[in-house]
Amino acid sequence: MSKIQKSGNNEAYRRSAFWHGILSVGPRVIFNWSLYTSLLLSAGIWVLLDNNGGIVKLHKIMIDRSVDLFSCSIGAISMILAAIAIAVVIYNKKDLHLIVTADEKTAEGFVFPYRYGATLWGVLGLVSFLSPFFPDTNNAVVFYATNLLWLFLTVYCVLFTLYLIGEVIQHMLLSAMVEEK
């Protein structure tokens, strides 16, 4: 392997790192409509539940359904892997090479949303799996904060997955435009 190929492979490897993606395209991917909508929906649900004494019920439901939420998280990660596979398949090898060798934001913008979505679902899965093992607390602040975070994370994961569906559709449209030329 020539020195240029090794150098290119190292650069591609560095650019594919998760933290590099957060620094380069993370703000565009993270701060989109799914985050803001999740914040609003979670706050709205929280206010409705809090006014009706439903926070304790929410906690009980989340604990009772934690294994189901863990299973959903694993399924969602699998769907995200399938989505990126679809995105890769719709481009031919020449087009993928152009994406990878283009400027840094193009390559990271192609891969990072899927990695971030899979990470979100992984975090939700771990939280869901481990939540029954956390001791009950009498500290109201801890109780409310953990339940609000769990609610937000659940809503955010679902809405970010909808964002990823839009990404796949955009890739299909871009692929069709590239093939026409």
N, CA, C and O of each residue as an XYZ file, in Angstrom:
724
protein
N       0.854     -1.167      0.000
C       0.000      0.000      0.000
C       0.902      1.233      0.000
O       1.862      1.317      0.766
N       0.588      2.149     -0.839
C       1.421      3.344     -0.942
C       1.205      4.259      0.259
O       0.218      4.151      0.986
N       2.170      5.165      0.437
C       2.108      6.102      1.555
C       0.872      7.003      1.447
O       0.278      7.355      2.466
N       0.481      7.375      0.234
C      -0.687      8.227      0.024
C      -1.957      7.491      0.439
O      -2.835      8.076      1.074
N      -2.059      6.196      0.078
C      -3.250      5.436      0.455
C      -3.351      5.296      1.967
O      -4.436      5.434      2.532
N      -2.209      5.018      2.637
C      -2.234      4.906      4.100
C      -2.644      6.223      4.722
O      -3.446      6.250      5.656
N      -2.101      7.314      4.214
C      -2.444      8.631      4.735
C      -3.934      8.907      4.551
O      -4.589      9.427      5.454
N      -4.462      8.562      3.390
C      -5.892      8.752      3.129
C      -6.756      7.903      4.027
O      -7.802      8.355      4.492
N      -6.329      6.659      4.281
C      -7.086      5.773      5.165
C      -7.090      6.299      6.588
O      -8.121      6.254      7.260
N      -5.946      6.800      7.062
C      -5.884      7.358      8.410
C      -6.798      8.569      8.525
O      -7.491      8.736      9.529
N      -6.801      9.410      7.504
C      -7.657     10.598      7.515
C      -9.132     10.185      7.512
O      -9.940     10.746      8.253
N      -9.472      9.210      6.682
C     -10.862      8.739      6.638
C     -11.259      8.127      7.977
O     -12.382      8.322      8.442
N     -10.347      7.394      8.593
C     -10.626      6.794      9.896
C     -10.836      7.882     10.953
O     -11.768      7.802     11.754
N      -9.968      8.895     10.950
C     -10.092      9.997     11.909
C     -11.412     10.728     11.715
O     -12.082     11.082     12.685
N     -11.782     10.952     10.458
C     -13.015     11.683     10.168
C     -14.256     10.876     10.521
O     -15.331     11.444     10.712
N     -14.116      9.561     10.608
C     -15.289      8.737     10.910
C     -15.504      8.556     12.410
O     -16.478      7.918     12.812
N     -14.626      9.097     13.244
C     -14.775      8.976     14.692
C     -16.018      9.733     15.165
O     -16.361     10.784     14.624
N     -16.677      9.189     16.166
C     -17.914      9.777     16.677
C     -17.695     11.208     17.162
O     -18.487     12.096     16.849
N     -16.627     11.434     17.921
C     -16.392     12.767     18.487
C     -16.048     13.774     17.403
O     -16.383     14.952     17.524
N     -15.392     13.330     16.355
C     -15.102     14.237     15.239
C     -16.410     14.655     14.574
O     -16.564     15.806     14.165
N     -17.346     13.723     14.470
C     -18.658     14.047     13.914
C     -19.415     15.048     14.760
O     -20.075     15.941     14.229
N     -19.326     14.905     16.081
C     -20.000     15.858     16.970
C     -19.430     17.253     16.772
O     -20.171     18.235     16.727
N     -18.117     17.335     16.654
C     -17.484     18.646     16.516
C     -17.729     19.278     15.151
O     -17.846     20.499     15.047
N     -17.807     18.461     14.107
C     -17.925     19.047     12.767
C     -19.373     19.295     12.339
O     -19.701     20.396     11.897
N     -20.228     18.309     12.462
C     -21.618     18.483     12.014
C     -22.630     18.289     13.136
O     -23.836     18.401     12.916
N     -22.140     18.000     14.334
C     -23.023     17.729     15.461
C     -24.074     18.785     15.718
O     -25.250     18.456     15.867
N     -23.675     20.069     15.777
C     -24.702     21.084     16.059
C     -25.844     21.092     15.044
O     -27.001     21.277     15.420
N     -25.534     20.894     13.766
C     -26.578     20.881     12.741
C     -27.504     19.677     12.925
O     -28.713     19.779     12.717
N     -26.934     18.549     13.311
C     -27.721     17.330     13.465
C     -28.483     17.327     14.788
O     -29.652     16.945     14.834
N     -27.830     17.746     15.842
C     -28.438     17.675     17.180
C     -29.505     18.750     17.369
O     -30.586     18.473     17.888
N     -29.199     19.970     16.947
C     -30.129     21.081     17.161
C     -31.053     21.247     15.963
O     -30.981     22.239     15.238
N     -31.915     20.266     15.767
C     -32.893     20.343     14.688
C     -34.299     20.289     15.293
O     -34.463     20.349     16.512
N     -35.285     20.179     14.448
C     -36.669     20.230     14.907
C     -36.992     19.136     15.929
O     -37.837     19.343     16.800
N     -36.332     17.973     15.837
C     -36.668     16.875     16.751
C     -36.309     17.223     18.198
O     -37.039     16.853     19.118
N     -35.212     17.918     18.406
C     -34.832     18.316     19.767
C     -35.820     19.321     20.341
O     -36.299     19.160     21.464
N     -36.120     20.345     19.576
C     -37.018     21.390     20.073
C     -38.439     20.866     20.278
O     -39.105     21.224     21.250
N     -38.893     20.030     19.370
C     -40.225     19.444     19.517
C     -40.266     18.512     20.721
O     -41.264     18.471     21.440
N     -39.198     17.769     20.944
C     -39.132     16.877     22.110
C     -39.167     17.666     23.413
O     -39.835     17.273     24.370
N     -38.447     18.773     23.441
C     -38.472     19.623     24.639
C     -39.883     20.140     24.910
O     -40.360     20.102     26.044
N     -40.544     20.623     23.857
C     -41.907     21.140     24.019
C     -42.895     20.045     24.410
O     -43.698     20.226     25.325
N     -42.835     18.909     23.716
C     -43.751     17.806     24.036
C     -43.518     17.277     25.451
O     -44.469     17.037     26.194
N     -42.261     17.100     25.814
C     -41.958     16.596     27.158
C     -42.450     17.564     28.229
O     -43.021     17.149     29.237
N     -42.225     18.849     28.003
C     -42.702     19.847     28.966
C     -44.227     19.833     29.048
O     -44.794     19.905     30.138
N     -44.888     19.739     27.899
C     -46.349     19.696     27.886
C     -46.898     18.465     28.582
O     -47.835     18.558     29.376
N     -46.314     17.310     28.285
C     -46.745     16.073     28.942
C     -46.498     16.166     30.441
O     -47.332     15.752     31.247
N     -45.341     16.716     30.806
C     -44.977     16.848     32.223
C     -45.982     17.714     32.969
O     -46.420     17.359     34.064
N     -46.349     18.850     32.379
C     -47.306     19.755     33.020
C     -48.657     19.065     33.171
O     -49.283     19.154     34.227
N     -49.109     18.382     32.132
C     -50.388     17.661     32.216
C     -50.355     16.594     33.301
O     -51.302     16.455     34.074
N     -49.273     15.850     33.355
C     -49.178     14.789     34.358
C     -49.042     15.349     35.764
O     -49.633     14.827     36.709
N     -48.266     16.408     35.897
C     -48.032     16.981     37.217
C     -49.307     17.581     37.797
O     -49.542     17.495     39.003
N     -50.123     18.181     36.954
C     -51.375     18.768     37.427
C     -52.374     17.711     37.861
O     -53.264     17.995     38.662
N     -52.242     16.512     37.351
C     -53.187     15.446     37.673
C     -52.581     14.358     38.554
O     -53.171     13.288     38.704
N     -51.422     14.614     39.132
C     -50.778     13.614     39.993
C     -50.254     12.416     39.233
O     -50.127     11.330     39.799
N     -49.950     12.592     37.976
C     -49.552     11.459     37.139
C     -48.068     11.147     37.107
O     -47.668     10.170     36.475
N     -47.238     11.943     37.766
C     -45.798     11.692     37.728
C     -45.464     10.356     38.378
O     -44.632      9.609     37.863
N     -46.097     10.051     39.494
C     -45.857      8.771     40.163
C     -46.350      7.627     39.279
O     -45.710      6.578     39.205
N     -47.488      7.828     38.609
C     -47.994      6.810     37.681
C     -47.036      6.622     36.512
O     -46.770      5.495     36.092
N     -46.515      7.738     35.986
C     -45.539      7.668     34.896
C     -44.323      6.863     35.333
O     -43.837      6.011     34.589
N     -43.835      7.130     36.534
C     -42.680      6.405     37.062
C     -42.971      4.907     37.135
O     -42.151      4.086     36.724
N     -44.134      4.562     37.659
C     -44.502      3.148     37.778
C     -44.604      2.500     36.400
O     -44.137      1.376     36.213
N     -45.203      3.184     35.442
C     -45.332      2.641     34.086
C     -43.951      2.466     33.452
O     -43.676      1.442     32.827
N     -43.080      3.474     33.617
C     -41.753      3.383     33.021
C     -40.963      2.223     33.629
O     -40.266      1.506     32.911
N     -41.067      2.037     34.926
C     -40.362      0.917     35.569
C     -40.961     -0.409     35.107
O     -40.227     -1.345     34.789
N     -42.306     -0.495     35.067
C     -42.963     -1.736     34.644
C     -42.658     -2.069     33.182
O     -42.584     -3.242     32.814
N     -42.482     -1.053     32.360
C     -42.252     -1.249     30.927
C     -40.788     -1.085     30.520
O     -40.482     -0.970     29.333
N     -39.891     -1.073     31.493
C     -38.486     -0.819     31.176
C     -37.894     -1.899     30.272
O     -37.081     -1.595     29.398
N     -38.292     -3.152     30.471
C     -37.780     -4.225     29.607
C     -38.319     -4.053     28.187
O     -37.598     -4.289     27.217
N     -39.576     -3.646     28.062
C     -40.143     -3.395     26.736
C     -39.426     -2.243     26.049
O     -39.141     -2.312     24.853
N     -39.134     -1.192     26.792
C     -38.423     -0.050     26.235
C     -37.002     -0.436     25.837
O     -36.480      0.057     24.837
N     -36.380     -1.308     26.606
C     -35.056     -1.820     26.250
C     -35.131     -2.587     24.932
O     -34.285     -2.406     24.056
N     -36.136     -3.437     24.794
C     -36.307     -4.201     23.551
C     -36.571     -3.284     22.364
O     -36.042     -3.505     21.275
N     -37.388     -2.256     22.573
C     -37.649     -1.281     21.505
C     -36.368     -0.563     21.105
O     -36.152     -0.279     19.927
N     -35.523     -0.272     22.079
C     -34.264      0.408     21.788
C     -33.364     -0.457     20.920
O     -32.751      0.040     19.976
N     -33.281     -1.723     21.225
C     -32.466     -2.637     20.419
C     -33.042     -2.738     19.007
O     -32.295     -2.741     18.028
N     -34.365     -2.820     18.903
C     -35.003     -2.852     17.579
C     -34.759     -1.574     16.799
O     -34.540     -1.617     15.589
N     -34.794     -0.431     17.483
C     -34.558      0.847     16.805
C     -33.126      0.947     16.305
O     -32.887      1.467     15.215
N     -32.172      0.457     17.083
C     -30.784      0.451     16.631
C     -30.653     -0.401     15.370
O     -29.939     -0.028     14.440
N     -31.331     -1.530     15.336
C     -31.311     -2.382     14.146
C     -31.920     -1.660     12.947
O     -31.414     -1.771     11.830
N     -33.003     -0.922     13.176
C     -33.624     -0.173     12.082
C     -32.696      0.925     11.574
O     -32.662      1.198     10.374
N     -31.947      1.555     12.468
C     -31.014      2.599     12.050
C     -29.882      1.991     11.228
O     -29.437      2.584     10.245
N     -29.417      0.811     11.628
C     -28.402      0.127     10.825
C     -28.951     -0.202      9.442
O     -28.241     -0.069      8.445
N     -30.199     -0.626      9.375
C     -30.824     -0.892      8.079
C     -30.956      0.389      7.261
O     -30.777      0.368      6.043
N     -31.268      1.498      7.920
C     -31.413      2.775      7.216
C     -30.099      3.217      6.601
O     -30.070      3.699      5.469
N     -29.014      3.055      7.338
C     -27.726      3.454      6.768
C     -27.322      2.484      5.663
O     -26.673      2.881      4.696
N     -27.699      1.226      5.799
C     -27.419      0.274      4.725
C     -28.183      0.670      3.456
O     -27.649      0.579      2.351
N     -29.415      1.103      3.622
C     -30.196      1.562      2.469
C     -29.537      2.786      1.851
O     -29.424      2.890      0.630
N     -29.100      3.718      2.710
C     -28.451      4.927      2.192
C     -27.184      4.585      1.421
O     -26.889      5.205      0.399
N     -26.440      3.606      1.902
C     -25.218      3.205      1.204
C     -25.540      2.507     -0.103
O     -24.857      2.716     -1.105
N     -26.568      1.685     -0.103
C     -26.916      0.924     -1.302
C     -27.441      1.831     -2.420
O     -27.200      1.561     -3.597
N     -28.153      2.897     -2.066
C     -28.748      3.712     -3.126
C     -27.708      4.519     -3.901
O     -27.969      4.975     -5.014
N     -26.536      4.690     -3.309
C     -25.446      5.326     -4.041
C     -24.570      4.218     -4.628
O     -24.334      3.200     -3.977
N     -24.098      4.413     -5.839
C     -23.165      3.425     -6.345
C     -21.779      3.715     -5.777
O     -21.582      4.730     -5.109
N     -20.826      2.836     -6.036
C     -19.507      2.961     -5.430
C     -18.835      4.287     -5.795
O     -18.170      4.894     -4.955
N     -19.001      4.730     -7.013
C     -18.383      5.983     -7.438
C     -18.954      7.160     -6.648
O     -18.209      8.043     -6.223
N     -20.252      7.174     -6.454
C     -20.882      8.267     -5.708
C     -20.458      8.256     -4.241
O     -20.234      9.316     -3.656
N     -20.345      7.065     -3.639
C     -19.885      6.980     -2.251
C     -18.456      7.484     -2.120
O     -18.108      8.142     -1.139
N     -17.636      7.173     -3.106
C     -16.251      7.660     -3.086
C     -16.232      9.187     -3.117
O     -15.429      9.811     -2.423
N     -17.101      9.782     -3.907
C     -17.174     11.244     -3.957
C     -17.613     11.832     -2.616
O     -17.116     12.877     -2.197
N     -18.529     11.165     -1.961
C     -18.995     11.631     -0.648
C     -17.863     11.566      0.377
O     -17.647     12.510      1.137
N     -17.148     10.447      0.389
C     -16.094     10.260      1.380
C     -14.914     11.195      1.132
O     -14.304     11.688      2.082
N     -14.590     11.441     -0.125
C     -13.424     12.280     -0.421
C     -13.763     13.764     -0.519
O     -12.864     14.592     -0.674
N     -15.025     14.106     -0.432
C     -15.416     15.524     -0.468
C     -14.964     16.204      0.820
O     -14.253     15.606      1.627
N     -15.372     17.427      1.003
C     -14.994     18.142      2.225
C     -15.489     17.386      3.453
O     -16.373     16.535      3.357
N     -14.913     17.704      4.599
C     -15.196     16.957      5.824
C     -16.673     16.940      6.189
O     -17.186     15.913      6.634
N     -17.351     18.038      6.014
C     -18.745     18.118      6.443
C     -19.646     17.201      5.621
O     -20.679     16.751      6.117
N     -19.276     16.918      4.383
C     -20.094     16.042      3.550
C     -20.064     14.614      4.078
O     -21.111     13.989      4.248
N     -18.869     14.099      4.337
C     -18.749     12.722      4.812
C     -19.365     12.554      6.199
O     -20.107     11.604      6.444
N     -19.051     13.483      7.107
C     -19.608     13.383      8.450
C     -21.117     13.584      8.431
O     -21.847     12.930      9.175
N     -21.577     14.484      7.584
C     -23.010     14.718      7.468
C     -23.758     13.506      6.964
O     -24.943     13.334      7.248
N     -23.059     12.659      6.209
C     -23.664     11.435      5.693
C     -23.797     10.377      6.788
O     -24.823      9.701      6.867
N     -22.784     10.226      7.625
C     -22.732      9.133      8.597
C     -23.221      9.522      9.991
O     -23.905      8.739     10.651
N     -22.876     10.716     10.436
C     -23.101     11.080     11.834
C     -24.553     10.998     12.291
O     -24.782     10.512     13.399
N     -25.543     11.432     11.529
C     -26.916     11.342     12.043
C     -27.327      9.925     12.454
O     -28.037      9.739     13.442
N     -26.881      8.946     11.701
C     -27.220      7.557     12.027
C     -26.494      7.104     13.291
O     -27.072      6.418     14.134
N     -25.235      7.488     13.418
C     -24.478      7.123     14.617
C     -25.074      7.795     15.851
O     -25.180      7.175     16.910
N     -25.457      9.040     15.715
C     -26.045      9.769     16.837
C     -27.387      9.143     17.229
O     -27.664      8.968     18.415
N     -28.214      8.809     16.246
C     -29.496      8.173     16.528
C     -29.329      6.826     17.209
O     -30.053      6.513     18.154
N     -28.388      6.034     16.742
C     -28.135      4.734     17.371
C     -27.621      4.924     18.798
O     -27.962      4.149     19.690
N     -26.805      5.948     19.011
C     -26.293      6.240     20.353
C     -27.430      6.657     21.284
O     -27.484      6.224     22.435
N     -28.340      7.501     20.784
C     -29.488      7.906     21.605
C     -30.297      6.692     22.047
O     -30.626      6.550     23.224
N     -30.613      5.819     21.096
C     -31.383      4.635     21.437
C     -30.600      3.710     22.366
O     -31.187      3.067     23.236
N     -29.283      3.639     22.190
C     -28.455      2.834     23.088
C     -28.489      3.358     24.513
O     -28.593      2.583     25.464
N     -28.401      4.685     24.661
C     -28.478      5.294     25.997
C     -29.851      5.024     26.611
O     -29.945      4.655     27.782
N     -30.907      5.206     25.832
C     -32.261      4.930     26.351
C     -32.398      3.459     26.739
O     -33.004      3.131     27.759
N     -31.832      2.581     25.921
C     -31.879      1.153     26.242
C     -31.168      0.825     27.540
O     -31.681      0.065     28.362
N     -29.986      1.397     27.726
C     -29.245      1.153     28.969
C     -29.969      1.724     30.182
O     -30.053      1.074     31.224
N     -30.486      2.929     30.047
C     -31.236      3.536     31.149
C     -32.459      2.679     31.482
O     -32.768      2.447     32.650
N     -33.139      2.221     30.450
C     -34.332      1.394     30.665
C     -33.981      0.068     31.313
O     -34.677     -0.401     32.213
N     -32.899     -0.530     30.849
C     -32.488     -1.821     31.398
C     -32.052     -1.699     32.857
O     -32.366     -2.561     33.677
N     -31.332     -0.633     33.175
C     -30.782     -0.485     34.524
C     -31.743      0.165     35.511
O     -31.531      0.074     36.721
N     -32.789      0.814     35.026
C     -33.678      1.564     35.922
C     -34.310      0.735     37.037
O     -34.442      1.250     38.147
N     -34.708     -0.514     36.811
C     -35.272     -1.267     37.938
C     -34.264     -1.531     39.058
O     -34.656     -1.835     40.184
N     -32.976     -1.417     38.757
C     -31.953     -1.676     39.767
C     -31.615     -0.450     40.604
O     -30.979     -0.564     41.652
N     -32.042      0.730     40.138
C     -31.777      1.940     40.909
C     -32.660      1.937     42.147
O     -33.837      1.583     42.072
N     -32.103      2.328     43.276
C     -32.923      2.340     44.496
C     -33.968      3.457     44.431
O     -33.739      4.511     43.836
N     -35.113      3.201     45.054
C     -36.118      4.251     45.150
C     -35.572      5.355     46.046
O     -34.820      5.105     46.988
N     -35.962      6.553     45.732
C     -35.457      7.690     46.497
C     -36.618      8.479     47.076
O     -37.692      8.563     46.480
N     -36.390      9.043     48.217
C     -37.366      9.934     48.832
C     -37.069     11.383     48.491
O     -37.823     12.283     48.862
N     -35.971     11.606     47.783
C     -35.581     12.948     47.380
C     -36.439     13.352     46.174
O     -36.306     12.785     45.089
N     -37.304     14.318     46.374
C     -38.241     14.718     45.314
C     -37.520     15.263     44.086
O     -37.941     15.004     42.959
N     -36.444     16.009     44.291
C     -35.714     16.590     43.161
C     -35.129     15.499     42.281
O     -35.240     15.560     41.056
N     -34.508     14.504     42.893
C     -33.927     13.395     42.132
C     -35.027     12.613     41.425
O     -34.886     12.263     40.253
N     -36.115     12.340     42.126
C     -37.226     11.591     41.548
C     -37.782     12.303     40.315
O     -37.937     11.689     39.260
N     -38.081     13.586     40.445
C     -38.653     14.338     39.331
C     -37.649     14.523     38.198
O     -38.015     14.422     37.027
N     -36.406     14.787     38.527
C     -35.393     15.005     37.492
C     -35.159     13.742     36.666
O     -35.066     13.814     35.440
N     -35.064     12.601     37.317
C     -34.810     11.362     36.571
C     -36.005     10.987     35.701
O     -35.830     10.522     34.575
N     -37.206     11.185     36.210
C     -38.386     10.864     35.407
C     -38.564     11.827     34.237
O     -38.971     11.417     33.150
N     -38.265     13.092     34.453
C     -38.341     14.065     33.357
C     -37.304     13.744     32.295
O     -37.596     13.818     31.101
N     -36.103     13.390     32.712
C     -35.052     13.033     31.756
C     -35.438     11.790     30.963
O     -35.228     11.735     29.751
N     -35.996     10.800     31.637
C     -36.413      9.572     30.974
C     -37.529      9.863     29.967
O     -37.510      9.345     28.851
N     -38.484     10.678     30.357
C     -39.572     11.059     29.442
C     -39.012     11.788     28.225
O     -39.355     11.461     27.089
N     -38.156     12.770     28.462
C     -37.569     13.526     27.354
C     -36.774     12.614     26.426
O     -36.915     12.695     25.206
N     -35.949     11.758     26.989
C     -35.117     10.879     26.166
C     -35.970      9.949     25.310
O     -35.640      9.690     24.153
N     -37.055      9.451     25.870
C     -37.945      8.572     25.107
C     -38.577      9.327     23.937
O     -38.580      8.839     22.807
N     -39.106     10.509     24.209
C     -39.732     11.312     23.150
C     -38.695     11.721     22.109
O     -38.965     11.677     20.909
N     -37.517     12.117     22.564
C     -36.459     12.561     21.644
C     -36.004     11.429     20.733
O     -35.793     11.638     19.538
N     -35.853     10.240     21.286
C     -35.443      9.092     20.455
C     -36.452      8.827     19.345
O     -36.070      8.596     18.197
N     -37.718      8.861     19.679
C     -38.754      8.612     18.665
C     -38.733      9.704     17.598
O     -38.769      9.402     16.405
N     -38.677     10.953     18.010
C     -38.685     12.049     17.034
C     -37.396     12.103     16.227
O     -37.432     12.447     15.045
N     -36.262     11.774     16.829
C     -35.022     11.767     16.059
C     -35.042     10.647     15.021
O     -34.464     10.788     13.943
N     -35.702      9.541     15.342
C     -35.845      8.469     14.357
C     -36.676      8.945     13.174
O     -36.391      8.576     12.035
N     -37.693      9.751     13.421
C     -38.454     10.343     12.310
C     -37.561     11.266     11.480
O     -37.679     11.307     10.255
N     -36.679     11.996     12.135
C     -35.703     12.829     11.424
C     -34.821     11.958     10.523
O     -34.527     12.331      9.387
N     -34.403     10.797     11.038
C     -33.565      9.896     10.237
C     -34.310      9.360      9.024
O     -33.708      9.145      7.971
N     -35.598      9.145      9.161
C     -36.391      8.720      8.002
C     -36.320      9.788      6.924
O     -36.186      9.482      5.739
N     -36.411     11.043      7.344
C     -36.267     12.142      6.383
C     -34.892     12.150      5.735
O     -34.767     12.458      4.550
N     -33.851     11.811      6.506
C     -32.495     11.733      5.949
C     -32.419     10.676      4.856
O     -31.829     10.917      3.803
N     -33.009      9.510      5.093
C     -32.983      8.442      4.084
C     -33.721      8.890      2.824
O     -33.273      8.628      1.708
N     -34.843      9.559      3.009
C     -35.590     10.060      1.850
C     -34.752     11.083      1.089
O     -34.736     11.072     -0.142
N     -34.064     11.959      1.798
C     -33.192     12.929      1.128
C     -32.083     12.223      0.356
O     -31.744     12.634     -0.754
N     -31.517     11.169      0.930
C     -30.473     10.426      0.223
C     -31.027      9.781     -1.047
O     -30.356      9.761     -2.078
N     -32.233      9.263     -0.974
C     -32.835      8.672     -2.171
C     -33.020      9.728     -3.253
O     -32.725      9.477     -4.422
N     -33.504     10.899     -2.875
C     -33.696     11.969     -3.850
C     -32.366     12.450     -4.420
O     -32.253     12.674     -5.626
N     -31.362     12.610     -3.565
C     -30.044     13.028     -4.045
C     -29.446     11.990     -4.982
O     -28.833     12.333     -5.993
N     -29.625     10.725     -4.642
C     -29.121      9.661     -5.503
C     -29.768      9.706     -6.872
O     -29.096      9.521     -7.887
N     -31.061      9.948     -6.905
C     -31.756     10.044     -8.191
C     -31.247     11.229     -9.002
O     -31.109     11.134    -10.222
N     -30.969     12.334     -8.337
C     -30.455     13.514     -9.058
C     -29.044     13.273     -9.582
O     -28.707     13.715    -10.680
N     -28.214     12.571     -8.800
C     -26.844     12.286     -9.229
C     -26.850     11.348    -10.429
O     -26.067     11.542    -11.360
N     -27.710     10.341    -10.429
C     -27.748      9.385    -11.525
C     -28.259      9.991    -12.814
O     -27.928      9.509    -13.897
N     -29.065     11.044    -12.716
C     -29.571     11.689    -13.930
C     -28.481     12.383    -14.700
O     -28.554     12.461    -15.926
N     -27.466     12.892    -14.022
C     -26.428     13.683    -14.673
C     -25.432     12.843    -15.407
O     -24.498     13.376    -16.006
